[in-house]
Amino acid sequence: MRIGLLTEGGYPYATGEARIWCDRLVRGLPQHEFELYALSRSAEQEERGRVVLPEHVTRVSTAPLWAPADDGRSYSRRERRRFADCFKELVRGICVGEPAVFAAGLYGLAELAREQGGLYAALRSETAVRAVEAACRASGARRSVQRAQVADLLEFVDALERLLRPLSLDWYEDLREVDVCHAAAGGVAALPGLLAKRFFGVPLLVTEYGVQLRAHYLEDAEGTRPAVRALLAAFHVRLAAEIYARADLLTPGNAHARRWQERCGAQRERVRTVYPGMEADRFATVGEAPDRGDPDTLVWVGRVEPAKDLIALLHAFAEVRKAAPGTRLRLFATAAVPGYLADCRSLAAQLFPDEAADAVTVGENPVTFEEIGGPEAPSSADAYGSGRVVVLSSVIEGFPITLAEAMFCGRATVSTDVGAVCEVIGGTGLVVPPRNPRALADACLALLGDPERAGRLGAAARARALELFTVEQNVAAFREIYLQLLARGPGRAGAGVPFAQPPEARIPGHWTTPTWASTPSAGAGPDAGPATDAGPAALPVPAAGAAAAPGPASAADAAPDVYPGASGPGAAAPSEAAV
């Protein structure tokens, strides 16, 4: 089976979101052939390079969202009128909130870009700015966009051009040949797959471990004008609704993301939750060890940022210290927002002055800020293993990866009820309301004072993590989903019946026509050259009772794409251009 995998700002680059799980998915399904279509977000991301790809990745196509993409094409008068009509529909759907009008404008622009190109210049033209202004002033437009000024319109048009840049790519022409198009995120990353679904009927699978619409709402609004933010939010809402309506299957990473999708119009029967997979072996040593860590130590692991609400955790620990003076709090940072980290250090110094056992001992602070990879914690498993109870104090959370890792390590947890926390722990830990230091302190004291209960919860947490959150279950789920989408039948005319041809009928890669297979065409003289290469070679099948004539098969005679990997006698190795 051929899978077209669409990503944005992640795999196959060495940095970015969804990089790890995409790599695990591709490597976990070596029997399938993958084609990667990646959108990069910055020059720095491209400079850091890509991960080493397995051999069954046969194509890698990339495009930047950060650099100008002018193809030098300008429109004729008729094409300009066509662009204006489609763009007016698009922005009216954005400002007024009309899904059908938005979809008509989106696909109209895609067809224009497919036929003529030149969308980059048109989207930055005065025509586009005037169309956005008219839509903002139209009857029924949202109040938040009605007061947009010229500076707002220019900034929005610039951002919209970048968001619509996949319309100008020819990826969906290549995606017409794949069996399943799998978008590793919603939003802009799924646009090529949406067009392949629209134009060629390719089955579309969209996986969202972090809902793109929610991520847009949570982005830092500093420096963004309110009207521009409202316009971009409206665009993301309309795009998400269109993707959810057209996708053959949606696979959110948790019930919290699933509720977002259903709220935006996704049909429940086309949504299936697939939990992200993590490598359980990394935490096996700590999780199976009889030692359950320091009984008087609380552990926190994660990115130091305001959403994690370490301020509330420090105030809660102050209450814990009043009841249990010997308790320590170890904070392990995977990354940090510098200003917020400085604020947390300052608060910890104020709440907990350095303490010493006697007059000749060096004082120590019960709260320590550490980094994973240092001498005290070479790995994240060592960080979780340093204490008996792991704490999560977030006010905003999607799928809590650190909480799942703590469960793999067999640690009891105390968490705030945000995002998918309750779904992940499933009764194997204590949950308290967010922004409630007193409740957080009471829960921590309950587990610190009852080691047997903490041990039972930790063992149950590890068993739950091994059942639900491993790489194996994630890969097995997508293997089944791919087959289900293909087994529903062809979504495009002339695609044939799935698995009607044997695997040997197709050999992946670009192949050169062998010299012994070339024959002069009818009427050609003895000096006629060999037949030209028409793509992957397929052996011709003679009619009943007829002799098989040697010669290369035409592109029209090629068998449908099925499971790759088989080769016939005398097959040569594919060229480097195939990858």
BATI-710573 format. One record per residue (C-alpha): residue number from 1; x, y, z. Coordinates in steps of 0.02 Angstrom, whole numbers, padded with zeros to 5 digits. Layout:
BEGIN
@nr->NUM	east->X	north->Y	up->Z
...
***
This chain:
BEGIN
@nr->1	east->00000	north->00000	up->00000
@nr->2	east->00060	north->00177	up->-00038
@nr->3	east->00033	north->00306	up->00099
@nr->4	east->00050	north->00493	up->00070
@nr->5	east->00101	north->00569	up->00238
@nr->6	east->00072	north->00757	up->00257
@nr->7	east->00160	north->00856	up->00394
@nr->8	east->00186	north->01038	up->00444
@nr->9	east->00336	north->01098	up->00544
@nr->10	east->00390	north->00922	up->00595
@nr->11	east->00438	north->00756	up->00516
@nr->12	east->00552	north->00725	up->00422
@nr->13	east->00644	north->00875	up->00495
@nr->14	east->00750	north->00847	up->00650
@nr->15	east->00646	north->00971	up->00752
@nr->16	east->00461	north->01013	up->00769
@nr->17	east->00295	north->00939	up->00817
@nr->18	east->00238	north->00763	up->00774
@nr->19	east->00416	north->00716	up->00727
@nr->20	east->00434	north->00570	up->00847
@nr->21	east->00267	north->00484	up->00823
@nr->22	east->00276	north->00502	up->00633
@nr->23	east->00448	north->00421	up->00632
@nr->24	east->00385	north->00279	up->00741
@nr->25	east->00234	north->00254	up->00629
@nr->26	east->00337	north->00247	up->00469
@nr->27	east->00466	north->00130	up->00543
@nr->28	east->00330	north->00021	up->00620
@nr->29	east->00249	north->-00013	up->00450
@nr->30	east->00393	north->-00069	up->00337
@nr->31	east->00274	north->-00168	up->00227
@nr->32	east->00198	north->-00006	up->00161
@nr->33	east->00275	north->00123	up->00047
@nr->34	east->00273	north->00302	up->00115
@nr->35	east->00284	north->00467	up->00021
@nr->36	east->00318	north->00620	up->00130
@nr->37	east->00252	north->00794	up->00094
@nr->38	east->00318	north->00917	up->00224
@nr->39	east->00289	north->01103	up->00252
@nr->40	east->00431	north->01189	up->00345
@nr->41	east->00404	north->01338	up->00460
@nr->42	east->00574	north->01421	up->00466
@nr->43	east->00745	north->01427	up->00386
@nr->44	east->00820	north->01368	up->00551
@nr->45	east->00716	north->01210	up->00544
@nr->46	east->00780	north->01170	up->00370
@nr->47	east->00960	north->01207	up->00419
@nr->48	east->00953	north->01079	up->00559
@nr->49	east->00924	north->00945	up->00430
@nr->50	east->00815	north->00791	up->00427
@nr->51	east->00809	north->00627	up->00517
@nr->52	east->00876	north->00471	up->00432
@nr->53	east->00732	north->00395	up->00335
@nr->54	east->00701	north->00209	up->00310
@nr->55	east->00713	north->00131	up->00138
@nr->56	east->00525	north->00115	up->00111
@nr->57	east->00508	north->00305	up->00107
@nr->58	east->00513	north->00327	up->-00081
@nr->59	east->00478	north->00513	up->-00100
@nr->60	east->00512	north->00670	up->00002
@nr->61	east->00435	north->00835	up->-00056
@nr->62	east->00458	north->00993	up->00046
@nr->63	east->00397	north->01173	up->00034
@nr->64	east->00429	north->01323	up->00148
@nr->65	east->00289	north->01423	up->00228
@nr->66	east->00411	north->01559	up->00281
@nr->67	east->00493	north->01611	up->00116
@nr->68	east->00417	north->01705	up->-00032
@nr->69	east->00343	north->01589	up->-00163
@nr->70	east->00318	north->01701	up->-00315
@nr->71	east->00316	north->01599	up->-00475
@nr->72	east->00324	north->01757	up->-00582
@nr->73	east->00154	north->01720	up->-00659
@nr->74	east->00031	north->01863	up->-00688
@nr->75	east->-00152	north->01844	up->-00734
@nr->76	east->-00245	north->01902	up->-00888
@nr->77	east->-00402	north->02006	up->-00870
@nr->78	east->-00515	north->01853	up->-00876
@nr->79	east->-00408	north->01762	up->-00747
@nr->80	east->-00410	north->01915	up->-00634
@nr->81	east->-00600	north->01917	up->-00637
@nr->82	east->-00603	north->01732	up->-00598
@nr->83	east->-00484	north->01757	up->-00452
@nr->84	east->-00586	north->01904	up->-00385
@nr->85	east->-00747	north->01802	up->-00388
@nr->86	east->-00669	north->01653	up->-00298
@nr->87	east->-00577	north->01760	up->-00171
@nr->88	east->-00734	north->01860	up->-00131
@nr->89	east->-00824	north->01697	up->-00092
@nr->90	east->-00681	north->01640	up->00019
@nr->91	east->-00671	north->01799	up->00124
@nr->92	east->-00859	north->01814	up->00135
@nr->93	east->-00865	north->01638	up->00206
@nr->94	east->-00732	north->01692	up->00332
@nr->95	east->-00812	north->01857	up->00387
@nr->96	east->-00995	north->01806	up->00382
@nr->97	east->-00972	north->01624	up->00430
@nr->98	east->-01048	north->01535	up->00280
@nr->99	east->-00968	north->01361	up->00261
@nr->100	east->-01032	north->01325	up->00085
@nr->101	east->-00973	north->01493	up->00018
@nr->102	east->-00802	north->01470	up->00100
@nr->103	east->-00783	north->01297	up->00023
@nr->104	east->-00833	north->01359	up->-00150
@nr->105	east->-00704	north->01498	up->-00142
@nr->106	east->-00568	north->01382	up->-00076
@nr->107	east->-00589	north->01251	up->-00212
@nr->108	east->-00610	north->01386	up->-00344
@nr->109	east->-00441	north->01461	up->-00298
@nr->110	east->-00364	north->01287	up->-00299
@nr->111	east->-00428	north->01252	up->-00474
@nr->112	east->-00363	north->01421	up->-00534
@nr->113	east->-00192	north->01388	up->-00459
@nr->114	east->-00191	north->01214	up->-00535
@nr->115	east->-00228	north->01279	up->-00709
@nr->116	east->-00138	north->01447	up->-00712
@nr->117	east->-00024	north->01466	up->-00560
@nr->118	east->00010	north->01644	up->-00504
@nr->119	east->-00089	north->01635	up->-00341
@nr->120	east->00053	north->01714	up->-00241
@nr->121	east->00045	north->01882	up->-00331
@nr->122	east->-00145	north->01882	up->-00339
@nr->123	east->-00166	north->01853	up->-00152
@nr->124	east->-00053	north->02003	up->-00116
@nr->125	east->-00137	north->02118	up->-00242
@nr->126	east->-00247	north->02270	up->-00212
@nr->127	east->-00394	north->02166	up->-00274
@nr->128	east->-00372	north->02048	up->-00128
@nr->129	east->-00361	north->02189	up->-00001
@nr->130	east->-00518	north->02272	up->-00068
@nr->131	east->-00611	north->02106	up->-00066
@nr->132	east->-00566	north->02080	up->00118
@nr->133	east->-00620	north->02257	up->00159
@nr->134	east->-00788	north->02232	up->00072
@nr->135	east->-00817	north->02068	up->00165
@nr->136	east->-00777	north->02150	up->00333
@nr->137	east->-00903	north->02289	up->00297
@nr->138	east->-01037	north->02172	up->00228
@nr->139	east->-01203	north->02145	up->00315
@nr->140	east->-01191	north->01999	up->00435
@nr->141	east->-01004	north->02013	up->00464
@nr->142	east->-00945	north->01984	up->00641
@nr->143	east->-00928	north->02139	up->00747
@nr->144	east->-00747	north->02097	up->00787
@nr->145	east->-00696	north->02118	up->00603
@nr->146	east->-00807	north->02263	up->00553
@nr->147	east->-00686	north->02392	up->00622
@nr->148	east->-00533	north->02323	up->00531
@nr->149	east->-00418	north->02463	up->00470
@nr->150	east->-00303	north->02465	up->00319
@nr->151	east->-00155	north->02402	up->00422
@nr->152	east->-00263	north->02257	up->00483
@nr->153	east->-00315	north->02213	up->00306
@nr->154	east->-00135	north->02213	up->00243
@nr->155	east->-00074	north->02105	up->00387
@nr->156	east->-00216	north->01981	up->00364
@nr->157	east->-00190	north->01967	up->00176
@nr->158	east->-00006	north->01932	up->00206
@nr->159	east->-00046	north->01796	up->00333
@nr->160	east->-00183	north->01723	up->00223
@nr->161	east->-00063	north->01705	up->00076
@nr->162	east->00052	north->01598	up->00182
@nr->163	east->-00093	north->01493	up->00247
@nr->164	east->-00157	north->01463	up->00069
@nr->165	east->00014	north->01426	up->-00004
@nr->166	east->-00021	north->01237	up->-00016
@nr->167	east->-00153	north->01279	up->-00147
@nr->168	east->-00012	north->01328	up->-00265
@nr->169	east->00084	north->01166	up->-00240
@nr->170	east->00062	north->01023	up->-00362
@nr->171	east->00069	north->00893	up->-00224
@nr->172	east->-00109	north->00834	up->-00247
@nr->173	east->-00064	north->00786	up->-00425
@nr->174	east->00062	north->00664	up->-00351
@nr->175	east->-00058	north->00614	up->-00211
@nr->176	east->-00183	north->00551	up->-00340
@nr->177	east->-00074	north->00394	up->-00353
@nr->178	east->-00072	north->00349	up->-00168
@nr->179	east->-00195	north->00230	up->-00085
@nr->180	east->-00222	north->00334	up->00073
@nr->181	east->-00178	north->00514	up->00111
@nr->182	east->-00133	north->00534	up->00296
@nr->183	east->-00119	north->00711	up->00368
@nr->184	east->-00019	north->00712	up->00530
@nr->185	east->-00111	north->00870	up->00585
@nr->186	east->-00262	north->00973	up->00540
@nr->187	east->-00262	north->01148	up->00470
@nr->188	east->-00139	north->01195	up->00333
@nr->189	east->-00051	north->01025	up->00337
@nr->190	east->-00211	north->00939	up->00280
@nr->191	east->-00244	north->01058	up->00133
@nr->192	east->-00153	north->00953	up->-00001
@nr->193	east->-00247	north->00799	up->00058
@nr->194	east->-00411	north->00895	up->00054
@nr->195	east->-00378	north->00943	up->-00128
@nr->196	east->-00328	north->00765	up->-00174
@nr->197	east->-00491	north->00707	up->-00097
@nr->198	east->-00589	north->00840	up->-00192
@nr->199	east->-00510	north->00818	up->-00364
@nr->200	east->-00464	north->00633	up->-00367
@nr->201	east->-00562	north->00548	up->-00228
@nr->202	east->-00409	north->00492	up->-00128
@nr->203	east->-00461	north->00432	up->00047
@nr->204	east->-00411	north->00562	up->00178
@nr->205	east->-00359	north->00519	up->00356
@nr->206	east->-00326	north->00663	up->00477
@nr->207	east->-00237	north->00635	up->00643
@nr->208	east->-00237	north->00772	up->00775
@nr->209	east->-00142	north->00746	up->00937
@nr->210	east->-00154	north->00933	up->00962
@nr->211	east->-00305	north->01019	up->00884
@nr->212	east->-00240	north->01155	up->00768
@nr->213	east->-00390	north->01267	up->00801
@nr->214	east->-00362	north->01256	up->00988
@nr->215	east->-00177	north->01290	up->00964
@nr->216	east->-00219	north->01449	up->00868
@nr->217	east->-00329	north->01510	up->01009
@nr->218	east->-00191	north->01478	up->01136
@nr->219	east->-00055	north->01566	up->01037
@nr->220	east->00023	north->01720	up->01115
@nr->221	east->-00076	north->01871	up->01053
@nr->222	east->00063	north->01995	up->01089
@nr->223	east->00093	north->02108	up->00938
@nr->224	east->-00060	north->02047	up->00843
@nr->225	east->-00201	north->02169	up->00807
@nr->226	east->-00372	north->02115	up->00875
@nr->227	east->-00456	north->02125	up->00705
@nr->228	east->-00319	north->02021	up->00624
@nr->229	east->-00331	north->01893	up->00762
@nr->230	east->-00520	north->01883	up->00738
@nr->231	east->-00502	north->01860	up->00550
@nr->232	east->-00371	north->01724	up->00568
@nr->233	east->-00476	north->01635	up->00699
@nr->234	east->-00626	north->01639	up->00582
@nr->235	east->-00519	north->01567	up->00441
@nr->236	east->-00457	north->01424	up->00551
@nr->237	east->-00635	north->01386	up->00608
@nr->238	east->-00698	north->01375	up->00429
@nr->239	east->-00548	north->01272	up->00370
@nr->240	east->-00564	north->01151	up->00516
@nr->241	east->-00750	north->01128	up->00482
@nr->242	east->-00716	north->01091	up->00298
@nr->243	east->-00578	north->00965	up->00338
@nr->244	east->-00685	north->00877	up->00469
@nr->245	east->-00832	north->00869	up->00349
@nr->246	east->-00732	north->00796	up->00203
@nr->247	east->-00609	north->00678	up->00290
@nr->248	east->-00649	north->00493	up->00278
@nr->249	east->-00587	north->00466	up->00455
@nr->250	east->-00525	north->00575	up->00598
@nr->251	east->-00408	north->00503	up->00731
@nr->252	east->-00392	north->00620	up->00880
@nr->253	east->-00265	north->00575	up->01012
@nr->254	east->-00387	north->00586	up->01157
@nr->255	east->-00569	north->00621	up->01200
@nr->256	east->-00527	north->00804	up->01237
@nr->257	east->-00471	north->00829	up->01056
@nr->258	east->-00619	north->00727	up->00996
@nr->259	east->-00741	north->00846	up->01081
@nr->260	east->-00658	north->00992	up->00991
@nr->261	east->-00680	north->00904	up->00825
@nr->262	east->-00861	north->00859	up->00855
@nr->263	east->-00897	north->01037	up->00912
@nr->264	east->-00831	north->01096	up->00742
@nr->265	east->-00946	north->00981	up->00645
@nr->266	east->-00857	north->00812	up->00638
@nr->267	east->-00977	north->00666	up->00625
@nr->268	east->-00960	north->00546	up->00771
@nr->269	east->-00962	north->00390	up->00663
@nr->270	east->-00808	north->00452	up->00569
@nr->271	east->-00704	north->00486	up->00725
@nr->272	east->-00594	north->00356	up->00810
@nr->273	east->-00478	north->00393	up->00956
@nr->274	east->-00300	north->00330	up->00936
@nr->275	east->-00185	north->00366	up->01083
@nr->276	east->-00006	north->00419	up->01045
@nr->277	east->00124	north->00284	up->01066
@nr->278	east->00276	north->00297	up->01179
@nr->279	east->00427	north->00185	up->01200
@nr->280	east->00393	north->00087	up->01358
@nr->281	east->00568	north->00011	up->01359
@nr->282	east->00644	north->00180	up->01406
@nr->283	east->00554	north->00173	up->01574
@nr->284	east->00561	north->-00015	up->01606
@nr->285	east->00710	north->-00009	up->01724
@nr->286	east->00630	north->00120	up->01838
@nr->287	east->00453	north->00051	up->01821
@nr->288	east->00502	north->-00127	up->01868
@nr->289	east->00625	north->-00083	up->02006
@nr->290	east->00570	north->-00124	up->02185
@nr->291	east->00634	north->00046	up->02242
@nr->292	east->00494	north->00174	up->02226
@nr->293	east->00604	north->00328	up->02246
@nr->294	east->00632	north->00444	up->02392
@nr->295	east->00472	north->00435	up->02498
@nr->296	east->00489	north->00620	up->02547
@nr->297	east->00513	north->00692	up->02372
@nr->298	east->00388	north->00766	up->02250
@nr->299	east->00438	north->00773	up->02066
@nr->300	east->00382	north->00886	up->01926
@nr->301	east->00442	north->00865	up->01745
@nr->302	east->00401	north->00975	up->01595
@nr->303	east->00423	north->01139	up->01504
@nr->304	east->00433	north->01288	up->01622
@nr->305	east->00299	north->01406	up->01555
@nr->306	east->00144	north->01497	up->01621
@nr->307	east->00025	north->01359	up->01563
@nr->308	east->00108	north->01239	up->01686
@nr->309	east->00066	north->01355	up->01833
@nr->310	east->00221	north->01322	up->01937
@nr->311	east->00174	north->01472	up->02043
@nr->312	east->00025	north->01375	up->02111
@nr->313	east->00135	north->01221	up->02136
@nr->314	east->00259	north->01321	up->02240
@nr->315	east->00120	north->01391	up->02350
@nr->316	east->00049	north->01216	up->02370
@nr->317	east->00221	north->01151	up->02420
@nr->318	east->00228	north->01286	up->02553
@nr->319	east->00072	north->01207	up->02630
@nr->320	east->00150	north->01034	up->02614
@nr->321	east->00306	north->01092	up->02708
@nr->322	east->00201	north->01153	up->02853
@nr->323	east->00131	north->00977	up->02879
@nr->324	east->00287	north->00879	up->02824
@nr->325	east->00444	north->00986	up->02851
@nr->326	east->00562	north->00857	up->02777
@nr->327	east->00481	north->00854	up->02605
@nr->328	east->00578	north->00908	up->02449
@nr->329	east->00517	north->00969	up->02279
@nr->330	east->00624	north->00933	up->02126
@nr->331	east->00580	north->01026	up->01965
@nr->332	east->00655	north->00952	up->01806
@nr->333	east->00644	north->01066	up->01655
@nr->334	east->00642	north->00998	up->01477
@nr->335	east->00635	north->01178	up->01412
@nr->336	east->00595	north->01347	up->01487
@nr->337	east->00527	north->01521	up->01453
@nr->338	east->00671	north->01624	up->01527
@nr->339	east->00566	north->01761	up->01607
@nr->340	east->00445	north->01639	up->01687
@nr->341	east->00586	north->01529	up->01751
@nr->342	east->00665	north->01681	up->01835
@nr->343	east->00499	north->01723	up->01918
@nr->344	east->00483	north->01546	up->01985
@nr->345	east->00659	north->01546	up->02054
@nr->346	east->00627	north->01713	up->02140
@nr->347	east->00465	north->01651	up->02219
@nr->348	east->00549	north->01490	up->02279
@nr->349	east->00688	north->01591	up->02361
@nr->350	east->00560	north->01698	up->02451
@nr->351	east->00449	north->01554	up->02510
@nr->352	east->00589	north->01435	up->02557
@nr->353	east->00749	north->01513	up->02626
@nr->354	east->00901	north->01401	up->02629
@nr->355	east->00896	north->01285	up->02780
@nr->356	east->01036	north->01199	up->02876
@nr->357	east->01033	north->01062	up->03008
@nr->358	east->01154	north->01154	up->03124
@nr->359	east->01269	north->01304	up->03134
@nr->360	east->01413	north->01223	up->03038
@nr->361	east->01314	north->01145	up->02892
@nr->362	east->01289	north->01228	up->02724
@nr->363	east->01107	north->01276	up->02698
@nr->364	east->01003	north->01198	up->02560
@nr->365	east->00839	north->01248	up->02479
@nr->366	east->00702	north->01115	up->02481
@nr->367	east->00654	north->01168	up->02303
@nr->368	east->00780	north->01131	up->02165
@nr->369	east->00774	north->01179	up->01981
@nr->370	east->00864	north->01049	up->01876
@nr->371	east->00882	north->00996	up->01695
@nr->372	east->00861	north->00824	up->01622
@nr->373	east->01029	north->00766	up->01558
@nr->374	east->01128	north->00829	up->01707
@nr->375	east->01225	north->00721	up->01830
@nr->376	east->01076	north->00700	up->01946
@nr->377	east->00955	north->00647	up->01808
@nr->378	east->01039	north->00584	up->01648
@nr->379	east->00869	north->00536	up->01574
@nr->380	east->00686	north->00574	up->01603
@nr->381	east->00663	north->00402	up->01680
@nr->382	east->00793	north->00447	up->01812
@nr->383	east->00699	north->00609	up->01847
@nr->384	east->00535	north->00518	up->01877
@nr->385	east->00623	north->00386	up->01981
@nr->386	east->00697	north->00513	up->02102
@nr->387	east->00533	north->00533	up->02198
@nr->388	east->00380	north->00435	up->02250
@nr->389	east->00247	north->00556	up->02189
@nr->390	east->00241	north->00650	up->02023
@nr->391	east->00143	north->00813	up->02015
@nr->392	east->00059	north->00901	up->01868
@nr->393	east->-00007	north->01077	up->01906
@nr->394	east->-00055	north->01137	up->01731
@nr->395	east->-00199	north->01254	up->01693
@nr->396	east->-00192	north->01211	up->01506
@nr->397	east->-00151	north->01039	up->01441
@nr->398	east->-00189	north->00931	up->01290
@nr->399	east->-00124	north->00752	up->01304
@nr->400	east->-00010	north->00755	up->01458
@nr->401	east->00144	north->00665	up->01394
@nr->402	east->00241	north->00686	up->01557
@nr->403	east->00097	north->00610	up->01654
@nr->404	east->00097	north->00457	up->01541
@nr->405	east->00285	north->00440	up->01562
@nr->406	east->00266	north->00446	up->01751
@nr->407	east->00138	north->00306	up->01736
@nr->408	east->00262	north->00200	up->01637
@nr->409	east->00383	north->00226	up->01782
@nr->410	east->00254	north->00159	up->01905
@nr->411	east->00235	north->00322	up->02001
@nr->412	east->00080	north->00384	up->02090
@nr->413	east->00023	north->00551	up->02021
@nr->414	east->-00068	north->00707	up->02080
@nr->415	east->-00139	north->00809	up->01936
@nr->416	east->-00253	north->00953	up->01896
@nr->417	east->-00414	north->00916	up->01803
@nr->418	east->-00373	north->00994	up->01634
@nr->419	east->-00368	north->00929	up->01455
@nr->420	east->-00358	north->00740	up->01441
@nr->421	east->-00286	north->00712	up->01617
@nr->422	east->-00433	north->00611	up->01685
@nr->423	east->-00441	north->00508	up->01526
@nr->424	east->-00256	north->00466	up->01537
@nr->425	east->-00244	north->00417	up->01720
@nr->426	east->-00414	north->00329	up->01724
@nr->427	east->-00425	north->00319	up->01914
@nr->428	east->-00242	north->00274	up->01945
@nr->429	east->-00199	north->00443	up->02023
@nr->430	east->-00273	north->00590	up->02119
@nr->431	east->-00353	north->00735	up->02026
@nr->432	east->-00387	north->00910	up->02096
@nr->433	east->-00459	north->01070	up->02021
@nr->434	east->-00335	north->01187	up->01933
@nr->435	east->-00276	north->01347	up->02020
@nr->436	east->-00312	north->01271	up->02191
@nr->437	east->-00149	north->01260	up->02291
@nr->438	east->-00237	north->01201	up->02449
@nr->439	east->-00318	north->01051	up->02361
@nr->440	east->-00154	north->01011	up->02274
@nr->441	east->-00062	north->01012	up->02440
@nr->442	east->-00192	north->00899	up->02525
@nr->443	east->-00180	north->00770	up->02384
@nr->444	east->00010	north->00768	up->02393
@nr->445	east->00006	north->00745	up->02582
@nr->446	east->-00119	north->00603	up->02564
@nr->447	east->00001	north->00502	up->02456
@nr->448	east->00159	north->00551	up->02552
@nr->449	east->00076	north->00491	up->02713
@nr->450	east->00015	north->00326	up->02641
@nr->451	east->00158	north->00235	up->02550
@nr->452	east->00055	north->00077	up->02521
@nr->453	east->-00081	north->00173	up->02432
@nr->454	east->00048	north->00264	up->02327
@nr->455	east->00125	north->00097	up->02280
@nr->456	east->-00042	north->00022	up->02228
@nr->457	east->-00085	north->00174	up->02122
@nr->458	east->00087	north->00171	up->02041
@nr->459	east->00072	north->-00013	up->01994
@nr->460	east->-00102	north->00015	up->01922
@nr->461	east->-00040	north->00167	up->01825
@nr->462	east->00101	north->00068	up->01745
@nr->463	east->-00018	north->-00072	up->01695
@nr->464	east->-00136	north->00054	up->01615
@nr->465	east->00005	north->00140	up->01520
@nr->466	east->00070	north->-00026	up->01453
@nr->467	east->-00105	north->-00067	up->01392
@nr->468	east->-00149	north->00097	up->01306
@nr->469	east->00001	north->00207	up->01268
@nr->470	east->00135	north->00099	up->01186
@nr->471	east->00207	north->00117	up->01011
@nr->472	east->00144	north->-00057	up->00969
@nr->473	east->-00039	north->-00015	up->00999
@nr->474	east->-00023	north->00147	up->00902
@nr->475	east->00056	north->00063	up->00750
@nr->476	east->-00069	north->-00081	up->00756
@nr->477	east->-00214	north->00042	up->00759
@nr->478	east->-00153	north->00135	up->00604
@nr->479	east->-00114	north->-00027	up->00514
@nr->480	east->-00296	north->-00077	up->00537
@nr->481	east->-00360	north->00095	up->00488
@nr->482	east->-00260	north->00096	up->00326
@nr->483	east->-00333	north->-00072	up->00276
@nr->484	east->-00509	north->-00018	up->00323
@nr->485	east->-00498	north->00139	up->00216
@nr->486	east->-00434	north->00039	up->00068
@nr->487	east->-00561	north->-00100	up->00093
@nr->488	east->-00707	north->00022	up->00078
@nr->489	east->-00677	north->00022	up->-00109
@nr->490	east->-00604	north->00145	up->-00232
@nr->491	east->-00649	north->00327	up->-00205
@nr->492	east->-00605	north->00373	up->-00384
@nr->493	east->-00661	north->00312	up->-00553
@nr->494	east->-00553	north->00178	up->-00632
@nr->495	east->-00456	north->00141	up->-00473
@nr->496	east->-00498	north->-00044	up->-00482
@nr->497	east->-00532	north->-00166	up->-00342
@nr->498	east->-00409	north->-00164	up->-00195
@nr->499	east->-00285	north->-00310	up->-00199
@nr->500	east->-00350	north->-00368	up->-00370
@nr->501	east->-00170	north->-00375	up->-00434
@nr->502	east->-00030	north->-00474	up->-00349
@nr->503	east->00112	north->-00379	up->-00264
@nr->504	east->00233	north->-00432	up->-00402
@nr->505	east->00135	north->-00328	up->-00527
@nr->506	east->00214	north->-00168	up->-00466
@nr->507	east->00396	north->-00131	up->-00427
@nr->508	east->00425	north->00033	up->-00334
@nr->509	east->00544	north->00162	up->-00402
@nr->510	east->00592	north->00227	up->-00574
@nr->511	east->00659	north->00093	up->-00690
@nr->512	east->00756	north->00096	up->-00853
@nr->513	east->00689	north->-00005	up->-00999
@nr->514	east->00808	north->-00153	up->-01031
@nr->515	east->00891	north->-00157	up->-01200
@nr->516	east->00828	north->-00332	up->-01238
@nr->517	east->00647	north->-00273	up->-01217
@nr->518	east->00658	north->-00133	up->-01347
@nr->519	east->00584	north->-00168	up->-01519
@nr->520	east->00571	north->-00056	up->-01672
@nr->521	east->00401	north->00025	up->-01692
@nr->522	east->00292	north->-00020	up->-01839
@nr->523	east->00366	north->00051	up->-01997
@nr->524	east->00528	north->00103	up->-01914
@nr->525	east->00693	north->00070	up->-01997
@nr->526	east->00839	north->-00028	up->-01928
@nr->527	east->00912	north->00132	up->-01854
@nr->528	east->00764	north->00161	up->-01741
@nr->529	east->00813	north->00184	up->-01558
@nr->530	east->00743	north->00092	up->-01408
@nr->531	east->00571	north->00131	up->-01340
@nr->532	east->00564	north->00273	up->-01213
@nr->533	east->00542	north->00241	up->-01028
@nr->534	east->00359	north->00253	up->-00981
@nr->535	east->00381	north->00232	up->-00793
@nr->536	east->00392	north->00074	up->-00687
@nr->537	east->00403	north->-00078	up->-00798
@nr->538	east->00262	north->-00206	up->-00795
@nr->539	east->00265	north->-00371	up->-00891
@nr->540	east->00133	north->-00378	up->-01029
@nr->541	east->00001	north->-00514	up->-01012
@nr->542	east->-00033	north->-00603	up->-01179
@nr->543	east->-00209	north->-00643	up->-01233
@nr->544	east->-00270	north->-00822	up->-01226
@nr->545	east->-00191	north->-00924	up->-01365
@nr->546	east->-00080	north->-00780	up->-01423
@nr->547	east->00108	north->-00771	up->-01415
@nr->548	east->00180	north->-00638	up->-01300
@nr->549	east->00276	north->-00508	up->-01397
@nr->550	east->00429	north->-00436	up->-01310
@nr->551	east->00431	north->-00250	up->-01271
@nr->552	east->00398	north->-00131	up->-01129
@nr->553	east->00223	north->-00105	up->-01064
@nr->554	east->00147	north->00068	up->-01083
@nr->555	east->00101	north->00177	up->-00936
@nr->556	east->-00082	north->00135	up->-00964
@nr->557	east->-00044	north->-00051	up->-00946
@nr->558	east->00038	north->-00030	up->-00777
@nr->559	east->-00048	north->-00122	up->-00635
@nr->560	east->-00132	north->-00027	up->-00493
@nr->561	east->-00022	north->00018	up->-00345
@nr->562	east->-00028	north->-00116	up->-00210
@nr->563	east->00091	north->-00181	up->-00079
@nr->564	east->00270	north->-00141	up->-00135
@nr->565	east->00428	north->-00238	up->-00107
@nr->566	east->00420	north->-00383	up->-00231
@nr->567	east->00529	north->-00397	up->-00385
@nr->568	east->00539	north->-00519	up->-00527
@nr->569	east->00687	north->-00608	up->-00605
@nr->570	east->00816	north->-00492	up->-00679
@nr->571	east->00750	north->-00339	up->-00586
@nr->572	east->00876	north->-00200	up->-00564
@nr->573	east->00894	north->-00087	up->-00413
@nr->574	east->00794	north->00076	up->-00416
@nr->575	east->00890	north->00235	up->-00454
@nr->576	east->00929	north->00367	up->-00322
@nr->577	east->00799	north->00483	up->-00400
@nr->578	east->00662	north->00370	up->-00332
@nr->579	east->00694	north->00427	up->-00154
***
